[in-house]
Each structure stands twice: as C-alpha cells, then as structure tokens.
Amino acid sequence: MNKRLILSLVMFLQFCIYGATLPIFSLFWKDHVGLSGQQIGIIFSLSSISGILSPFITTFIADKFIRSKYIAAFLNFLAGICLITLRFQKDFLNILVIYTLYATIVGPIIGLLNAISFHLLSEERSKFGNIRVWGTIGYMFSGTFFSLVYLSLPGKGGKIGNSFIMAGIFAFIQTFVVLLLPSYKMEKPASVKEVFPSDAFKLLLKYEVLIILLLQLLVFIADRFYFIGTAPYLHFIGVGEKFIMPIMSLGQLTEIFAMFILGILIPRIGYKKVFLLGVLSEIIRFGTYLVGHPYVITIFGVAIHGFTYAFLYVTISIFLDEQANTKTRTALHQLFYMITFGFGGIIGNIFAGKIMDIFTLSNGRINYKLLWFVPLLISLFILIISIFYFPVKKELEIKNAN
C-alpha cells in the first residue's frame, strides 16, 4: 500500500478519536456531571503528569527494541477501553483516575506517529503538512458526525457523553490500521549506554531548540484556555449543545487550508515568519472571544484556530525534526512532547482552571471578558519574544538551498 495513503489514513483515524472527545470534555464534565472549573483543571493537569512519564518510557524502547507502530497499536487498544469506561463515570475521583490513565496511554501516540511519518517521508519533510491535514479532516468528521447525525436521532438529544464510546470504537479500528504502516530499519542500540537518549538531550540544549521549547510552552499554556473554556463559552452565549462540536470543527476546516499552504510558506518565508503568523492568529482568536457579541464574531475566532495550530504546532514539529537525525528523531520528538505537553500541560491546565474559578461570579456564571483577557496577554508576550529571539539560522539555510 502507498505509504502516503496509509499515513493519511492513520492520521485520519487518530484524530477522529480526539475530535469526538476533546471539544466536549470540559462541557460534559461541567454541565452534565457538575464538576467545577478547578476540578476540571486538576483533571487535565494531572493527566499532563502522564505526558511527562509516558513519552519518557517510550523514548527508551521505540524503534530500539520494539517498532513504533506496534507500540502505537497497543496504546490505541488500551485507550479505547479507557474511553468507553470513562463515559459512565460520575464521581470526580473516578474520572480523575481513569482520565489520567487514558492520558498516560495516549501521551506518546502523536509523537510516535510524527516520528514514523518523518522516517517514511525521509527528504520530503515539507510534505508532512499534506499528510497531517488528514488528521484535521478526521477531527472535524467525528465531531460533526456525532453532533449533527447521532444527536439528531430520536432519544439521543443531550447524550453528548456517548461521543466517548464512538471515540473508543475509532481507537479499536486504529489498533489494526496502524499495523499496516511500512516498516523501516530500527536503530538498535549496540550497548546499554545507547538506550539512554543522551544525544537527544544534548539537542535540547541547543539555542534553536531551547528557544522554540520556551515558545511552545507559552503557546501551550495559552491554548489551555481555548480547550477548557471554548465549549462552555459557546453554550453560555446561546449556542445549542448539538451545534458546539460542529462550530468548534470550523477550526479544523481552516486548518486544512493552513496545512496545505504550510509546505509552500515555510520554504519561501521561513519558519520565523510562519510562526509569527500563527501568534497573530492566536491574538486575533482571543481578541474575538473578548468582544463576544454578536456571537458570529466568536465563531470567527473559533475558525481562526486552524491557522493557530498549523502555523505554531506543525511548524515547530518540522523545525524540530531538522535538528535531528535517524538515531535521535524519535527520542527528540518524545522529549519535546514530554516537556511542552507534560510540564506545559500541568502549568497551563491548573492555571486556566483556577482563573476560570476566580472569575466565576456568585451566581455560578463566569465573567468571560476577564477570562479571555489573560490568554490574550500571554499571546502578546509570545509575539514580542518571537520577534526578537526566534532562531533564523535554519531559515537562511533553506533560502540558500533554494
């Protein structure tokens, strides 16, 4: 089977899982289970601890002793079990434990799939966006299908928690599909010393990597407000529950376009300018949230999320991969994920959840004007840091090569 075709299918299915759950986790737990903003923040933050541990573990074994695709297949199977179990939990402690277990399991998967993709694409790194865009399509498909088709069926209205079951089914399917990925030569360690990813750790100390690591941490912290607050905010301004996931999928629709042009923009204007475009889109997004009404402005802000994700996260992934070689690629992606999604997730989720509670009024309603002002300030700070300190060495090399 064509490697690009199977990579595209794998990305599609993997993000079908996330599209059926990520947009409504906070809404379901807040409005249907009755958890507070701080409790939701704790759930997400503790799950981020697993983001520190799980990539660290797979760094020692992925493509050294076991092929990455076998690890990804096994983890997806376990994730499916966790998601279906999570659907029926109403107690805070049970949700906390099961979701943390789920996050520990899925933590390494994206890093593994990214590393597999770059291995198989070899010198065609700029084509990664064309592969990754199918993840965006999958994310949009699962959320929209569940909301507009399933919730419209007789007796299914309001049962948004059943999206966890659908996500679990996607995870079981992905378990088998990921095994169809082509194999490549593993870098088996010649000694026990080589198992420890010392070369990848050294790369983390490079100026270029340290700067993008700091920027990615700040971006991730700001984005926690988007993921925790958007669904409840849309519900607050009058959007019906069955339309929340399709509206949030608008961000994935624009992401498709952003992914396709990413491979054109990076060689022409360089990583720094593409990243700055991503930061500007993030500022506009939170700015529209701050304005709020009419809510078509907020929906426009949701749609901008696609440019934010592609120009920030995917650009950084490609930039990071250029710092690695075949021996350090998997470990570097996992360590970077561990720091940004792990430590960044702990800080960002606790911070966003606490801010949400601080700005919750005595009647239980949230002062969203003040809430959205916080990530807007963080985004402005990221813009200033990026303008002066984003590394440009690789950009010059690309331009000279062309």
CORVENGI-V615338 format. One record per residue. N is the residue number from 1. PHI is phi in whole degrees, -180 to 180 (none if undefined). PSI is psi in degrees with one decimal (* if undefined). Layout:
n=(N/N)
phi=(PHI/PHI)
psi=(PSI/PSI)
This chain:
n=(1/2/3/4/5/6/7/8/9/10/11/12/13/14/15/16/17/18/19/20/21/22/23/24/25/26/27/28/29/30/31/32/33/34/35/36/37/38/39/40/41/42/43/44/45/46/47/48/49/50/51/52/53/54/55/56/57/58/59/60/61/62/63/64/65/66/67/68/69/70/71/72/73/74/75/76/77/78/79/80/81/82/83/84/85/86/87/88/89/90/91/92/93/94/95/96/97/98/99/100/101/102/103/104/105/106/107/108/109/110/111/112/113/114/115/116/117/118/119/120/121/122/123/124/125/126/127/128/129/130/131/132/133/134/135/136/137/138/139/140/141/142/143/144/145/146/147/148/149/150/151/152/153/154/155/156/157/158/159/160/161/162/163/164/165/166/167/168/169/170/171/172/173/174/175/176/177/178/179/180/181/182/183/184/185/186/187/188/189/190/191/192/193/194/195/196/197/198/199/200/201/202/203/204/205/206/207/208/209/210/211/212/213/214/215/216/217/218/219/220/221/222/223/224/225/226/227/228/229/230/231/232/233/234/235/236/237/238/239/240/241/242/243/244/245/246/247/248/249/250/251/252/253/254/255/256/257/258/259/260/261/262/263/264/265/266/267/268/269/270/271/272/273/274/275/276/277/278/279/280/281/282/283/284/285/286/287/288/289/290/291/292/293/294/295/296/297/298/299/300/301/302/303/304/305/306/307/308/309/310/311/312/313/314/315/316/317/318/319/320/321/322/323/324/325/326/327/328/329/330/331/332/333/334/335/336/337/338/339/340/341/342/343/344/345/346/347/348/349/350/351/352/353/354/355/356/357/358/359/360/361/362/363/364/365/366/367/368/369/370/371/372/373/374/375/376/377/378/379/380/381/382/383/384/385/386/387/388/389/390/391/392/393/394/395/396/397/398/399/400/401/402)
phi=(none/-56/-64/-68/-65/-71/-63/-64/-65/-62/-63/-58/-67/-62/-85/-61/-62/-72/-66/-85/-129/-55/-66/-121/-52/-67/-64/-63/-70/-80/-93/-108/-103/95/-78/-85/-61/-68/-63/-64/-61/-65/-59/-67/-71/-66/-66/-72/-61/-65/-67/-84/-79/-66/-65/-63/-68/-69/-60/-80/-121/-64/60/-114/-116/-132/-64/-58/-68/-70/-65/-62/-64/-64/-65/-65/-63/-65/-63/-61/-63/-63/-64/-66/-66/-63/-57/-101/-94/-121/-88/-56/-65/-63/-62/-59/-67/-69/-68/-64/-63/-60/-65/-62/-72/-83/-48/-81/-63/-63/-61/-65/-67/-63/-64/-60/-60/-68/-63/-75/-80/54/-83/-103/-57/-65/-84/-59/-60/-69/-80/-64/-61/-71/-66/-62/-63/-64/-59/-70/-63/-66/-66/-69/-60/-64/-72/-89/-105/-63/-70/-89/-70/-57/81/-103/-59/87/-90/-70/-65/-69/-64/-63/-67/-61/-63/-62/-65/-59/-64/-66/-64/-62/-53/-89/-66/-64/-71/-80/-61/-61/-91/-138/-66/-84/-94/-70/-68/-80/-149/-62/-60/-75/-66/-73/-77/-63/-65/-67/-63/-64/-63/-64/-90/-66/-55/-59/-74/-62/-65/-69/-65/-63/-64/-65/-60/-66/-62/-65/-63/-63/-69/-61/-65/-63/-73/-82/-100/-65/-61/-61/-67/-61/-65/-64/-87/109/-80/-66/-58/-70/-102/-66/-65/-61/-65/-67/-73/-60/-63/-75/-64/-71/-65/-59/-63/-63/-65/-67/-87/-61/-66/-87/-71/-59/-66/-91/-115/91/-62/-61/-68/-65/-62/-63/-61/-65/-65/-62/-66/-67/-63/-63/-59/-70/-65/-68/-63/-66/-69/82/-118/-65/-70/-64/-67/-64/-63/-61/-63/-63/-63/-66/-53/-61/-69/-60/-66/-65/-77/-100/-73/-71/-59/-64/-62/-69/-59/-62/-64/-71/-86/-106/-125/-62/-79/-105/-57/-61/-64/-65/-62/-70/-66/-64/-62/-59/-76/-75/-79/-82/-64/-63/-67/-60/-65/-65/-69/-64/-62/-65/-64/-67/-62/-61/-70/-61/-94/-88/-78/-64/-86/91/-87/-96/-82/-70/-58/-71/-60/-74/-67/-67/-66/-64/-64/-61/-65/-64/-66/-61/-60/-63/-62/-65/-60/-95/-124/-63/-65/-120/-57/-67/-61/-63/-65/-65/-64/-67/-67/-86)
psi=(140.9/130.4/-35.4/-36.3/-46.8/-35.6/-40.6/-42.2/-41.2/-44.6/-41.5/-51.9/-39.4/-40.9/-13.9/-37.3/-48.2/-36.3/-25.7/-7.4/-48.7/-41.2/-21.3/3.0/-56.7/-38.6/-45.8/-46.0/-32.7/-49.3/-23.5/-27.2/-30.6/22.4/153.6/168.1/-39.1/-39.1/-41.6/-40.9/-39.5/-42.3/-49.8/-36.3/-41.9/-33.0/-25.4/-24.2/-38.3/-27.4/-19.2/-41.7/-46.8/-44.6/-32.1/-39.5/-47.7/-23.1/-33.1/-19.1/-28.2/126.1/16.3/-51.1/-31.3/138.3/143.4/-35.1/-31.7/-38.5/-45.5/-38.9/-47.0/-42.0/-37.1/-36.8/-46.3/-36.5/-38.5/-41.4/-44.6/-42.6/-44.1/-38.2/-39.5/-29.8/-32.8/12.0/136.3/-16.0/136.6/-46.3/-41.9/-44.4/-42.8/-47.4/-47.8/-40.5/-36.5/-40.7/-44.3/-46.0/-35.2/-38.0/-46.8/-13.2/-47.9/-11.8/-48.7/-41.8/-40.0/-45.1/-36.5/-44.9/-42.0/-44.6/-46.7/-32.7/-47.3/-31.5/-22.3/-111.2/3.8/43.8/-37.1/-15.8/-4.1/-37.1/-35.9/-27.1/-48.1/-24.8/-26.2/-23.4/-40.4/-43.5/-41.1/-42.3/-45.2/-40.3/-49.6/-43.1/-42.5/-42.6/-45.6/-44.8/-47.7/-21.0/-60.2/-48.8/-11.8/-9.2/150.9/128.3/1.1/-8.9/132.8/-9.6/58.9/-19.8/-20.1/-10.8/-25.5/-38.2/-43.4/-41.1/-38.3/-39.0/-42.7/-38.9/-39.1/-40.0/-43.3/-30.1/-40.1/-36.0/-39.0/-22.9/-15.1/-8.5/140.1/149.3/155.2/168.4/127.9/148.3/79.4/133.5/138.8/-19.7/169.3/-33.1/-34.8/-15.0/-37.8/125.8/60.2/-37.0/-37.5/-38.3/-38.6/-37.6/-32.8/-20.7/-5.2/146.3/-47.4/-43.8/-39.0/-41.3/-48.3/-26.5/-45.5/-45.4/-41.6/-36.9/-46.4/-41.0/-43.0/-39.9/-45.0/-38.3/-20.6/-31.8/-38.7/-48.7/-33.7/-36.2/-21.1/-50.5/-49.0/-34.1/-43.7/-40.7/-38.2/-39.0/5.9/8.2/129.7/150.5/-38.5/-14.5/-7.4/-47.7/-42.8/-38.7/-43.0/-22.3/-13.3/-31.7/-33.9/-30.2/-46.2/-26.4/-33.2/-48.1/-43.7/-38.7/-40.7/-36.4/-9.9/-43.1/-19.8/-41.0/-43.7/-49.2/-24.9/-41.4/-8.9/163.7/-42.5/-48.1/-35.9/-43.0/-41.5/-37.0/-38.0/-41.4/-41.7/-39.3/-34.0/-40.0/-43.9/-40.7/-53.6/-26.7/-40.9/-35.1/-38.1/-38.3/-50.1/-60.4/144.7/154.0/-4.9/-28.0/-41.8/-40.4/-37.2/-40.5/-38.6/-42.1/-32.6/-19.5/-31.9/-42.2/-37.6/-48.1/-49.8/-46.4/-19.2/-63.2/-47.9/-38.4/-43.6/-38.6/-43.4/-42.8/-44.7/-41.3/-29.4/-14.7/-11.1/168.6/-174.3/-29.5/-30.5/-8.0/-56.9/-45.6/-41.2/-44.4/-40.4/-41.9/-39.5/-42.8/-41.5/-42.3/-47.7/-52.8/-24.8/-73.1/-41.4/-36.9/-41.3/-51.2/-49.0/-44.4/-43.7/-44.0/-49.2/-42.1/-41.0/-42.5/-38.4/-42.0/-37.3/-38.2/15.1/125.9/172.5/-25.1/5.3/-7.0/149.0/137.8/90.0/-23.7/-48.0/-36.4/-49.2/-16.7/-29.8/-54.9/-25.1/-43.0/-40.8/-41.8/-38.2/-37.6/-40.7/-40.5/-45.4/-46.5/-41.6/-40.7/-40.5/-25.4/-6.2/129.9/141.3/-0.1/-48.4/-32.0/-44.3/-37.5/-39.6/-45.4/-40.0/-35.5/-30.6/*)
